Amino acid sequence: MQFEDFIEETRLWWDRYLKFIYDQQRKGNLDSRSGIILYPNILLVTRAKDFFVAELIGAQKTFTSLKLLQHKENSIYRYLNQFDDSEPDPLIRLNGTGNSFRFLCLAQEADFNVVRSRFPFIELFPTRINRVGGKGSVFSFGSDFSSCSVENSVLVNRRENLFRCKNILELFIVKSPISRKELSKLFEQLTNSGEVKGVHTVPSTREESLIISGHLQSMYLFPGLRETTIGKFINTHPEVVKKALKTSHFEYEPYLEWLEHDGTVSDKAINPDLIVRRPDGLYDIYDLKTALLRKKSIVKGPKKRRRFIDYVEEGAAQLANYRDYFQYTKNQQLAKDKYGIEVSNPKLILITGNWDNVSPKEIEEACRRYNKISILDFDTFTHLFIGANQS
């Protein structure tokens, strides 16, 4: 099967199936045992050499369709373990067709007290298999492997003293020689059991926020995933921004043409990721970068000359450019007329990095070179969202 055929077959099947399930819910034909049903809104498909991977992502109370996102990965093992593509000493070795795992926490050498402090959603998975002595991906694949699925589970990965968790709603892995008929059979076997597949069911809004946070953390800890993909997830789950940043309104990727400048600007427009309303009615400016998974630190240099690495430096410069845009009256008026936003003396915040590579003290030292530019790492951003829902 060609990758394009895999994408089309998977998208059509799960779009049709989830629309049917949502229609049955609206008609009162689903028994959720008084739980909240949450639907995915993203289908992320990945080609990892000889493996095709499809993953349902998201947690929303309604369903319209799946937004297709594509990704390319060099190794199925880096996709699964979130660190590298090294050959694993796995928890489980897979061969054959139709292997299935559900409602499990699968871990390598996990310290769950440490894991829980960063990934609170882990508490939703009490059934745990934790291997001592393994390394790398929890799964490996034999020569006879054809297909498998993972449902409502979490993978806990470890490298030295670092942990990363992959929150999974529904995940399918197949070897590329699979036929269209075999793929359809895999989906049929999953969905003909009488149980609803491809959705979360949670007892309360607290668990709902944990599920959403788990998806968000899996997105920014996804090796090689583009910042635009992370932004699309955040935009389709607006409660994350509203709760984490304590705002009643934000604009995602507003497109604002330069109507006035000093003559040195060559760009046609600015396109910040987020413009966020403050309590006083004015707006601050946020930009999203990646979590920089391959970097041990997002700063460089000794204390007296502490500065950001180039990638973060570029983000800070971009924010300063956005601030310059709003120094001009015509630009301010355009923003107000087009989006209803007013910007004056804005805070500039770059969302980048994660707890593995961000030191608050070093960030404070590096920020001395900038005027009102701050750094917010993705883990802290996520915990602000979780905290707002627990209070």
Secondary structure as UniProt FT lines:
FT   HELIX           3..26
FT   TURN            27..28
FT   TURN            33..34
FT   STRAND          36..39
FT   STRAND          42..48
FT   TURN            49..50
FT   STRAND          51..57
FT   STRAND          67..73
FT   HELIX           76..81
FT   STRAND          92..96
FT   STRAND          99..102
FT   STRAND          105..108
FT   HELIX           112..118
FT   HELIX           120..124
FT   STRAND          128..131
FT   STRAND          139..145
FT   STRAND          147..159
FT   TURN            160..161
FT   STRAND          162..175
FT   TURN            176..177
FT   HELIX           180..191
FT   STRAND          200..202
FT   HELIX           205..220
FT   TURN            223..224
FT   HELIX           227..236
FT   HELIX           238..244
FT   TURN            245..246
FT   STRAND          250..252
FT   STRAND          256..257
FT   STRAND          269..270
FT   STRAND          274..277
FT   TURN            279..280
FT   STRAND          283..288
FT   TURN            293..294
FT   STRAND          299..300
FT   HELIX           303..305
FT   STRAND          307..308
FT   HELIX           310..325
FT   TURN            326..327
FT   HELIX           329..339
FT   STRAND          348..351
FT   TURN            355..357
FT   HELIX           360..366
FT   HELIX           367..369
FT   STRAND          373..376
FT   HELIX           378..390
//
